[in-house]
């Protein structure tokens, strides 16, 4: 990300889930349902509302500097395989 950003709980959980998948070496994307469960565990919104939550979260992360790092791939999202990830505390 360009600079440091404070992430709310949902964005933090989605980002960490994307990073975990990236670090595992798996090139398979996380589905909208995977990211919905990561960001809002235990909640079961209507399909359209859940998809919108994920879409907005991904758009916010891209707007924070991850535009080139988060890819739409197959039926979901992933961090680009060539991306270098560094987590700041």
Buried (B, 14 or more C-beta within 10 A) or exposed (E): BEEEBEBEEBBEBBBEBBBEBBEEEEEEBBBBBBBBBBBBEEEEEEEEEBBEBBEEBBEBBBEBEBEEBBBEBEEBBBBBEEBEEEEEE
